[in-house]
Amino acid sequence: MTAAPVLALHGVSKRFGAVQALTDVDLEIRPGRVTALVGDNGAGKSTLIKTIAGVHPIDAGSISWKGREVRISKPHDAQELGIATVYQDLALCDNLDVVANLFLGRELRTAHILDQVAMEREARELLDTLSIRIPSVRIPVASLSGGQRQVVAIARALVGSPEVVILDEPTAALGVEQTAQVLDLVERLRDRGLGVILISHNVADVRAVADDVAVLRLGRNNGVFPAAETSGEEIIAAITGATDNAVTRRSLRRDQQGSEAEPEQNTDAEGAGEETR
């Protein structure tokens, strides 16, 4: 049985001056599932995640958290609910080590003094839990590879024990091995029971880890598809707005299967009648 949504958006709209960025968008995020949010450039993906993260308050519609309608008007509101966002630029401090980046703004203190030992211990435990392998938690982030920097940014988002994690293009500009490392981490987030929103332009990555694929086109919903049952071509068709998109193809197949099944049943019945005679 599918779990109830931890986060649900209903009829969300957002306008910037004369530009209507989002119109009546619906989205449901469930615990232990990865929902990929895909769409062409300008489809409204970034605006949508920023409304969830509290960067842009919505103009119309509603946002519900565990069945209760909430108002997210600033990033702190989202963080208090349990929503963490990892943006594409990562926002890491290159001159600080891994521990300092993980606890930046959430430093552990004992009698008003930074507890470096406790932070290092918790950092190691968190990275070990996520099976993240880096040379040392005390090396500057600037010396890490792109994939290692990405997983450190994701680990930092988990320090506050969120229930929903938003990942904005986590595999962009990464090599094959680094991409695999990040996708493995996305699967481990799902295994921990987190709801994950994955924004990506890479359909192969989406189909590799996502449970559901939500398509935005021109600021509107253009379908939500089960990743395991939807081909890459169908996802692309929905993104581009082709007339033979996943919805119309599935409807056509069902109609064709239904029309083909009826003659076969009639033929079987006629054959049985002839044998009786």
C-alpha positions as CSV (number, residue, x, y, z in Angstrom):
1,M,0.0,0.0,0.0
2,T,1.4,3.4,-1.0
3,A,2.1,5.7,1.9
4,A,0.2,9.0,2.3
5,P,1.9,12.1,0.9
6,V,4.2,13.9,3.3
7,L,4.2,16.9,1.0
8,A,1.4,17.9,-1.3
9,L,0.9,20.9,-3.6
10,H,-2.5,21.7,-5.0
11,G,-3.3,24.3,-7.7
12,V,-0.1,26.2,-7.0
13,S,0.5,29.3,-9.2
14,K,3.2,31.9,-9.2
15,R,3.6,35.1,-11.2
16,F,6.6,37.4,-11.7
17,G,5.2,40.6,-13.0
18,A,3.8,39.8,-16.5
19,V,5.3,36.4,-16.5
20,Q,3.1,33.5,-15.3
21,A,5.7,31.0,-14.1
22,L,3.4,28.4,-12.6
23,T,-0.3,27.7,-13.3
24,D,-2.4,25.3,-11.2
25,V,0.5,22.8,-10.5
26,D,-0.2,19.7,-8.4
27,L,2.6,17.6,-6.9
28,E,2.7,14.8,-4.2
29,I,5.8,13.6,-2.5
30,R,5.6,10.4,-0.5
31,P,8.1,9.0,2.0
32,G,10.5,6.4,0.7
33,R,10.0,7.4,-3.0
34,V,12.0,9.4,-5.5
35,T,9.9,11.7,-7.6
36,A,11.8,13.1,-10.6
37,L,10.7,16.6,-11.7
38,V,11.5,17.1,-15.4
39,G,10.8,19.6,-18.0
40,D,12.4,21.7,-20.7
41,N,14.3,25.0,-19.9
42,G,11.7,27.5,-18.7
43,A,9.1,24.8,-17.8
44,G,9.0,26.1,-14.2
45,K,11.0,23.4,-12.3
46,S,13.3,25.9,-10.5
47,T,10.4,28.1,-9.6
48,L,8.4,25.2,-8.2
49,I,11.2,23.9,-6.0
50,K,11.9,27.4,-4.8
51,T,8.2,27.8,-3.7
52,I,8.6,24.5,-1.7
53,A,11.9,25.8,-0.3
54,G,10.4,29.1,0.8
55,V,12.4,31.3,-1.6
56,H,9.3,32.4,-3.5
57,P,5.9,32.3,-1.6
58,I,3.1,31.0,-3.8
59,D,0.4,33.4,-5.2
60,A,-2.4,30.9,-5.3
61,G,-3.1,27.3,-4.4
62,S,-2.1,25.4,-1.2
63,I,0.8,23.4,0.3
64,S,0.1,20.6,2.7
65,W,2.5,18.9,5.1
66,K,1.3,15.5,6.4
67,G,-2.3,16.4,5.5
68,R,-2.2,19.8,7.2
69,E,-2.2,23.0,5.1
70,V,0.9,25.1,5.8
71,R,2.2,28.5,4.7
72,I,5.9,28.5,3.5
73,S,6.8,32.1,3.1
74,K,10.6,31.9,3.8
75,P,13.3,29.3,3.8
76,H,13.2,28.9,7.6
77,D,9.6,27.8,7.3
78,A,10.6,24.9,5.0
79,Q,13.5,23.9,7.2
80,E,11.3,23.9,10.3
81,L,8.9,21.5,8.6
82,G,11.7,19.2,7.5
83,I,12.4,20.2,3.9
84,A,16.1,20.4,2.9
85,T,17.3,21.7,-0.5
86,V,20.6,21.1,-2.3
87,Y,20.9,23.6,-5.1
88,Q,23.0,23.1,-8.2
89,D,25.7,25.5,-7.0
90,L,26.1,23.4,-3.8
91,A,26.9,26.6,-1.7
92,L,30.0,24.9,-0.1
93,C,32.8,26.9,1.4
94,D,36.0,25.8,-0.4
95,N,38.3,27.1,2.3
96,L,36.6,25.1,5.1
97,D,37.0,21.4,5.7
98,V,34.2,18.8,5.4
99,V,33.2,19.0,9.1
100,A,32.9,22.8,9.1
101,N,30.8,22.6,5.9
102,L,28.5,20.0,7.3
103,F,27.8,22.0,10.5
104,L,28.0,25.5,9.0
105,G,25.3,27.5,10.8
106,R,24.5,24.5,13.1
107,E,27.7,24.3,15.0
108,L,27.7,22.2,18.2
109,R,28.8,24.1,21.2
110,T,29.8,23.2,24.8
111,A,29.7,26.2,27.2
112,H,29.7,28.6,24.2
113,I,32.8,26.9,22.8
114,L,32.7,25.0,19.5
115,D,32.8,21.2,20.2
116,Q,35.1,20.2,17.4
117,V,35.4,16.6,18.7
118,A,31.6,16.0,18.7
119,M,31.2,17.6,15.3
120,E,33.9,15.4,13.8
121,R,32.4,12.3,15.4
122,E,28.9,13.0,14.1
123,A,30.3,13.9,10.6
124,R,32.1,10.6,10.4
125,E,28.9,8.7,11.6
126,L,26.7,10.5,9.0
127,L,29.1,9.8,6.1
128,D,29.5,6.2,7.2
129,T,25.8,5.7,7.4
130,L,25.4,7.0,3.8
131,S,28.4,5.0,2.7
132,I,30.2,8.1,1.5
133,R,33.9,7.7,1.0
134,I,36.2,10.7,1.2
135,P,39.9,10.8,2.1
136,S,39.4,12.7,5.3
137,V,36.7,14.9,7.0
138,R,39.4,17.4,7.8
139,I,40.6,18.3,4.3
140,P,39.3,21.4,2.6
141,V,36.3,20.9,0.3
142,A,38.3,22.6,-2.5
143,S,40.5,19.5,-2.7
144,L,37.5,17.1,-3.3
145,S,36.3,15.9,-6.7
146,G,33.0,17.1,-8.2
147,G,31.2,13.9,-7.1
148,Q,32.6,14.1,-3.6
149,R,31.6,17.7,-3.3
150,Q,28.0,16.8,-4.4
151,V,27.7,14.0,-1.8
152,V,29.0,16.3,0.9
153,A,26.4,18.9,0.0
154,I,23.7,16.2,0.2
155,A,25.0,15.0,3.6
156,R,25.0,18.5,4.9
157,A,21.3,18.7,4.0
158,L,20.7,15.7,6.2
159,V,22.2,17.1,9.4
160,G,18.9,18.6,10.4
161,S,17.1,15.2,9.9
162,P,14.7,16.3,7.1
163,E,11.9,14.2,5.8
164,V,11.9,15.6,2.2
165,V,15.1,16.4,0.3
166,I,15.2,18.4,-2.9
167,L,18.1,17.8,-5.2
168,D,18.6,20.3,-8.0
169,E,20.5,18.8,-11.0
170,P,22.8,16.7,-8.7
171,T,24.6,14.9,-11.6
172,A,25.1,18.0,-13.8
173,A,28.7,18.3,-15.1
174,L,29.8,15.0,-13.4
175,G,31.6,12.1,-15.0
176,V,30.2,8.6,-15.3
177,E,31.8,7.3,-12.1
178,Q,30.9,10.4,-10.1
179,T,27.3,10.3,-11.4
180,A,27.0,6.6,-10.3
181,Q,28.2,7.6,-6.8
182,V,25.5,10.3,-6.5
183,L,22.7,8.1,-7.9
184,D,23.7,5.4,-5.3
185,L,23.3,8.1,-2.6
186,V,19.9,9.0,-3.9
187,E,18.8,5.4,-3.6
188,R,20.2,5.3,0.0
189,L,18.1,8.4,0.8
190,R,15.0,6.5,-0.4
191,D,16.0,3.5,1.6
192,R,16.1,5.7,4.7
193,G,12.4,6.6,4.1
194,L,13.0,10.1,2.9
195,G,10.8,11.7,0.2
196,V,13.2,12.8,-2.6
197,I,12.5,15.4,-5.3
198,L,15.1,14.9,-8.1
199,I,15.4,17.7,-10.7
200,S,17.2,16.5,-13.8
201,H,17.5,16.9,-17.5
202,N,19.1,13.5,-17.9
203,V,16.3,11.0,-18.7
204,A,18.7,8.0,-18.1
205,D,19.4,9.1,-14.6
206,V,15.8,9.7,-13.9
207,R,14.8,6.2,-15.1
208,A,17.6,4.7,-13.1
209,V,16.5,5.9,-9.6
210,A,13.1,7.5,-9.8
211,D,9.8,5.9,-8.8
212,D,7.6,8.6,-10.3
213,V,8.3,11.1,-13.1
214,A,6.4,14.4,-12.8
215,V,6.5,16.5,-16.1
216,L,6.2,20.2,-16.2
217,R,5.6,22.0,-19.5
218,L,5.2,25.8,-19.8
219,G,4.5,26.1,-16.1
220,R,1.8,23.4,-16.0
221,N,1.5,19.8,-15.2
222,N,1.9,17.5,-18.2
223,G,1.5,14.1,-16.5
224,V,2.9,12.0,-13.7
225,F,4.2,8.6,-14.9
226,P,5.6,5.5,-13.1
227,A,9.3,5.4,-14.1
228,A,9.5,1.6,-14.3
229,E,6.6,1.5,-16.9
230,T,7.5,4.5,-19.0
231,S,10.1,4.6,-21.7
232,G,12.6,7.5,-22.2
233,E,10.9,8.3,-25.5
234,E,7.5,8.7,-23.7
235,I,9.1,11.0,-21.1
236,I,10.7,13.1,-23.7
237,A,7.4,13.3,-25.7
238,A,5.7,14.6,-22.6
239,I,8.5,17.2,-21.9
240,T,8.4,18.5,-25.5
241,G,4.6,18.4,-25.7
242,A,4.5,16.0,-28.7
243,T,0.9,14.9,-29.5
244,D,1.8,11.3,-29.2
245,N,3.0,11.6,-25.6
246,A,2.8,9.0,-22.9
247,V,-0.8,9.6,-22.0
248,T,-2.2,9.4,-25.6
249,R,0.0,6.3,-26.4
250,R,-1.2,4.4,-23.3
251,S,-4.9,5.3,-24.1
252,L,-4.4,4.1,-27.7
253,R,-2.8,0.9,-26.6
254,R,-5.6,0.1,-24.2
255,D,-8.2,0.8,-26.9
256,Q,-6.3,-1.4,-29.4
257,Q,-5.9,-4.3,-26.9
258,G,-9.6,-4.1,-26.1
259,S,-10.6,-4.2,-29.8
260,E,-8.3,-7.1,-30.5
261,A,-9.5,-9.2,-27.6
262,E,-13.1,-9.2,-28.7
263,P,-12.6,-10.9,-32.1
264,E,-10.4,-13.6,-30.5
265,Q,-13.2,-14.4,-28.0
266,N,-15.7,-14.7,-30.8
267,T,-13.4,-17.0,-32.8
268,D,-13.0,-19.3,-29.8
269,A,-16.7,-19.4,-29.3
270,E,-17.3,-20.3,-33.0
271,G,-14.7,-23.0,-32.9
272,A,-16.2,-24.6,-29.8
273,G,-19.6,-24.6,-31.6
274,E,-18.2,-26.4,-34.6
275,E,-16.6,-29.1,-32.5
276,T,-19.9,-29.7,-30.7
277,R,-21.7,-30.2,-34.1
